[in-house]
Amino acid sequence: MAFMTRLKKLSVSQVAMVLDKPFSMVNLAFVGDIVISIYICQGLLEWHKHLDRDELFWVYDGTILLESKWGEVRLRPGELAVVQKGVEHRSSSGLRASVLLLRCGFVPERKNGRRRLYTITGEAKLKRLSFHGTLQTLTLPFRFQTVAQVEDSVVQVAWGEGTWPVEVPASHDVLLFILNGTATVRTSQSMLHLHPGDFTVVPQGAVYQLSTTQGTALVRVTRSPGG
């Protein structure tokens, strides 16, 4: 029996418009055990840390300052940084900024002891990563390059025009987010047209097709190989 699914399109801009209070947040979707949320950064949060999960900050609109005990970075649209578990941090912005937040949505015990629940002081430094910077290094279409990792999932970017080679059925949940251009995602039950700021999640086991127009770049979030 074929896997039947109807995809759902989500718009980051539309969701952000209804968040009218500083640091208000809403969960948008799950990709495996990673929850994708959006929050409004405006003002200054108190210092805090999470002992059992990493957090990936991805700025969609505006600019934020992300400070941590490993250093600080200023993030603009299309830039991101990962704060590892146990590292004290805070985010701030003088003006309203929309930020996507990726983190584990389940309790750490789900990994049966495979997850490390602490970090070592001075182990690393906070790094500013960039989708657009990575795209400039890609010479071939349809070749996803990993930009960041959060828990057992990877955040990747690629560009291309036409029909994309995809794994069918999908071996893991796959989030597809449009940076530039337009894309069409088809399953047996639905067809979505995605524009910049739109995304959908293709569930594990689904058979789907992905095609894009000229100048399209997209982000993919899925389980890392061997994760």
Number of C-alpha atoms within 10 A of each C-alpha: 3 9 13 13 16 15 19 12 14 17 16 20 15 11 15 20 10 10 16 11 12 17 21 14 20 17 14 15 15 19 22 20 18 22 16 20 18 25 21 25 26 21 15 15 14 10 12 13 18 16 16 17 22 20 19 22 22 24 24 22 19 18 22 27 17 22 18 19 16 18 12 18 18 18 23 19 18 15 18 25 23 21 25 24 18 19 19 17 20 17 22 21 19 13 13 19 23 26 28 21 22 26 20 22 15 13 10 16 10 10 10 7 9 9 14 13 15 14 13 8 11 8 7 11 13 18 15 16 18 19 24 15 12 15 17 9 9 15 10 10 13 19 15 17 19 17 18 18 20 21 21 16 21 19 21 20 27 23 25 19 17 14 14 15 11 12 13 12 14 15 14 18 20 20 21 22 24 21 23 18 18 20 26 15 19 17 18 14 11 13 17 17 14 22 17 18 16 19 25 19 21 24 22 17 17 23 20 21 17 17 17 22 15 13 12 20 25 26 21 20 26 25 22 15 8 5 9
